[in-house]
Every structure is written in structure tokens, then in C-alpha cells.
Amino acid sequence: MQRLSPTEIDRRQRPSAHDRILRDQDVRDRTGLSRTTRWRLIRAEKFPKPVKLTEHAVGWRESAIDGWLASREQAQ
């Protein structure tokens, strides 16, 4: 498994003009990863950090999730 540097993860999280915000269930459907697994990977800097939407809500930029999925495909 290829480990992404914090700089690479940050670069992949930059918003594009048409970037959507994906909520927890959308990210789970796309990645197949549970919430707990995603948070463990975030702490290990192996998964994109979420964007804080409100005091109690977070989401992920679609481009960050797509970039992470593409990096996983390249690692195989």
C-alpha cells in the first residue's frame, strides 16, 4: 500500500470549481470503509481529512475522495 505524504493528501483535497461535498454515507458507499476505519486512516494520514461544515457536521470534497480512490487503484 502506497503511503501518501501530508503534502500529497493536502494537494488532492484542494477544491475544484465544481467540487461537491460528500457526506458520511456517500463516502461509505464509494469507499466501502466504515466510519471507524476512515477515522483511523485519517489519524494515520492515509485518508483525506474532512471539511467542517457546521459545529456538528463534516463532509469530504468529492475530488479528495476520487483522488484517494485513484491512488488505491495505482497501488494495486
C-alpha positions as CSV (number, residue, x, y, z in Angstrom):
1,M,0.0,0.0,0.0
2,Q,1.4,3.4,-1.0
3,R,1.5,5.9,1.8
4,L,0.7,9.5,0.8
5,S,2.6,12.3,2.3
6,P,0.6,15.0,4.1
7,T,1.5,17.4,1.2
8,E,0.1,15.0,-1.3
9,I,-3.1,14.4,0.7
10,D,-3.4,18.2,1.0
11,R,-2.9,18.8,-2.7
12,R,-5.6,16.2,-3.5
13,Q,-8.0,18.0,-1.2
14,R,-7.9,21.3,-2.9
15,P,-11.3,22.2,-4.1
16,S,-12.2,22.5,-7.8
17,A,-14.7,24.8,-9.3
18,H,-17.3,22.0,-9.4
19,D,-16.3,20.1,-6.2
20,R,-19.2,18.6,-4.3
21,I,-19.2,17.8,-0.6
22,L,-19.9,14.2,0.2
23,R,-21.5,13.3,3.5
24,D,-20.6,10.2,5.6
25,Q,-23.0,7.8,3.9
26,D,-21.8,8.9,0.4
27,V,-18.2,8.3,1.4
28,R,-19.0,4.9,2.9
29,D,-20.8,3.9,-0.3
30,R,-17.9,5.0,-2.5
31,T,-15.1,3.5,-0.5
32,G,-16.7,0.6,1.3
33,L,-14.9,1.7,4.5
34,S,-16.7,2.0,7.8
35,R,-16.6,5.3,9.7
36,T,-14.2,3.9,12.3
37,T,-11.8,2.7,9.6
38,R,-11.9,6.0,7.8
39,W,-11.1,7.9,11.1
40,R,-8.2,5.6,11.8
41,L,-6.8,6.2,8.3
42,I,-7.2,10.0,8.8
43,R,-5.3,9.8,12.0
44,A,-2.5,7.9,10.2
45,E,-2.6,10.5,7.4
46,K,-3.7,7.8,4.8
47,F,-7.2,9.2,4.1
48,P,-8.3,12.7,3.2
49,K,-9.4,14.9,6.2
50,P,-13.0,16.0,6.2
51,V,-14.2,19.6,5.8
52,K,-16.0,21.0,8.8
53,L,-19.5,22.2,7.6
54,T,-21.1,23.2,10.9
55,E,-20.3,22.7,14.5
56,H,-21.7,19.1,14.3
57,A,-21.3,18.2,10.6
58,V,-18.4,17.3,8.3
59,G,-18.1,16.2,4.7
60,W,-15.4,15.3,2.2
61,R,-14.6,17.0,-1.0
62,E,-15.5,14.7,-3.9
63,S,-12.2,15.4,-5.6
64,A,-10.3,14.3,-2.4
65,I,-12.2,11.0,-2.3
66,D,-11.8,10.5,-6.1
67,G,-8.0,11.2,-5.7
68,W,-7.7,8.7,-2.8
69,L,-9.6,6.0,-4.8
70,A,-7.3,6.6,-7.8
71,S,-4.2,6.3,-5.6
72,R,-5.5,3.0,-4.3
73,E,-6.0,1.7,-7.9
74,Q,-2.5,2.7,-8.8
75,A,-1.1,0.9,-5.7
76,Q,-2.6,-2.5,-6.8
